[in-house]
Amino acid sequence: MVGSIKHGFALLARDHRSLWRMVGYTSNAEHQNNPAVAHSGIVATVGNTEGKEVRFGDTSSALFGVASTQTSTGSADSAYDSFTPIGGMGLLTGMMMGEVTPGGTGTGLYTS
């Protein structure tokens, strides 16, 4: 679609790097305790599991959340409102950027 293999690989590398950067931020944030829960005196040793699908845990929920918000699939396996503030930033960034990495469902390269 781009007309040049080099330009296509450059776009793919940028999309790939951006996607995994947001997965890293969100996953790292979800390994921490939720600040509101920690402030109430509850001690959790497994990270932020509130609102998560316990079969998948916080890391897989972060991966699924970022991937679904950055591709506009509309699916969810956890309550996005229950993510930590930084974890929610990873989800909202994909939505606010207009699903550019790696491109929304049926969008092609018009947003890249």
N, C-alpha and C positions, 0 to 999 in steps of 0.2 A: 504494500500500500504506500510505503514511503518513497519507493523508487530507488533506494540505495540501501544495500545491505548494511553498510557502516552506520548510516543514520538510524536504521531499524534497530541495530544492536545498541546504539547509544540510547534510544528511547526505552528499550527493554531494560537496560542496565539502570537507568534513572528510576523507572517504575519499580523495579525489583528492590533497589536500595531504599527507596522511600517506604515501600510496603513493609520491609523487614525492620526498618528503623522504628516505625510506629508499633510494630508487634513487640519489639524489644522494650520500648518505653512502657507500653501498656502492661506487658507481662511482668516487668520489674515492679511497677506500681501495685499490681495485684498481689504480689508476694508480700507486700507490707500490710499491716493491719489498717483497717478503715479508721481514719482519724476520729470520726464521731463515736465509733464503738470503743476505741482505745481510751477516749476521754471519759467515757462512762465507767471505766474501771474494769472492763472485761478483758481478760488476757487470752489472746488466741495465738496458737503456735504454728498454724498452717497457712497464714495469710488471710486475705479477704475472701471468705467463702459465702458471704451473705449475698443472696440472689443468684448464685451460680448453680449450674447443674453439677451435683456432687459426683456424678459418674465421670465427668471430664476434668474437674478441678479448675483452679484459677488460670493456669497457663494455657490450657486448651480453650477455655472460655475467652481469654484475651485474643488468642489467634483467630478463633472463629468470629469474634466480634469485630476485629479490625478488618478481616477479609470480607465480611458481609457488608460492613458500612462503606468500605472503599470500592466495592463493586456493585452497590445498590441492589443486592439481591432481596432485601426485605426480610430475611430470616434472622432468627435470634435463638441462642441456646442459653442465654442468661439475661437477667434484668439489667439493662444498660444503665439504669438510674442507680443501681447499687455498686457500680464501680467506684474506685477511689477517685479523687479529683484529677489526678494526673492520668489515671487509667481512662477516665471519661474523656480527657483531652485527646487521647489517641483515637477514640471512636468519633468524636465530634470533628476532629481535623479532617478525617476522610470524608465526612458528610459535607463540611463547609467548602472543601476544595472541589466539590462537584464530581466526586468519584473518578478522579483522574488516574489513580494508580491501582490496579493496572487497566482501568477503564470499566465503566459501568456495563450492565447487561445490554448488549446490542448497540453500544455506542461507538465501537471501533476506536479510532485515534483522534476523534475530533476534540477531545478534551486534553490530550497529552501535550 
